[in-house]
Amino acid sequence: MEQIERTRRYLERVRQIYAGVPDRDDARLYYGDDVESYFIHCHHILDWAEWLNTVGVSRADLQTYVNANPELRICADLCTGAKHCNVTNLRTQHRPRILSIRRTTQPASDGEMVTTMRFNIFADGQTIDALELAEACMDLWDEFVLDLEQLDPDEPG
């Protein structure tokens, strides 16, 4: 599914930010946009799964799956908050937010400056590392899609 592959590319960007990326004056905003974009694309796997499935999974089934998984609920609220500024139907206790960013900058072997960043999300009364949440969300969608493929073995992954 195209949307899953797009989401994987954003996940790779988040991994790169954690590992080290070129330093920029606007690094917090520039790289923060990639983190936020990951969660937007990740949540929209739901829409693609609804429209492209061939096994009769309903939107209600997809919503039930999202609501049954705290990581996907947080992802949904991050996505909706980023896209619409306000979230009226929260799946979490309070609107999740990127609460803090830890940034470390140091010279690379070639003399250029490299920045590593860690993003923390505050959701449901706890602080969660953004990369850990992103990985968990991707694992959950992979599990869901694998289950769909087992229902329809003729459908290419």
Secondary structure, 3 states (H helix, E strand, C coil): CHHHHHHHHHHHHHHHHHHCEECCCCHHHHHHHHHHHHHHHHHCHHHHHHHHCCCCCCHHHHHHHHHHCHHHHHHHHHHHHHHHCCCCCCCCCCCCEEEEEEEEEEECCCCCEEEEEEEEEEECCEEEEHHHHHHHHHHHHHHHHHHHHHHCCCCCC
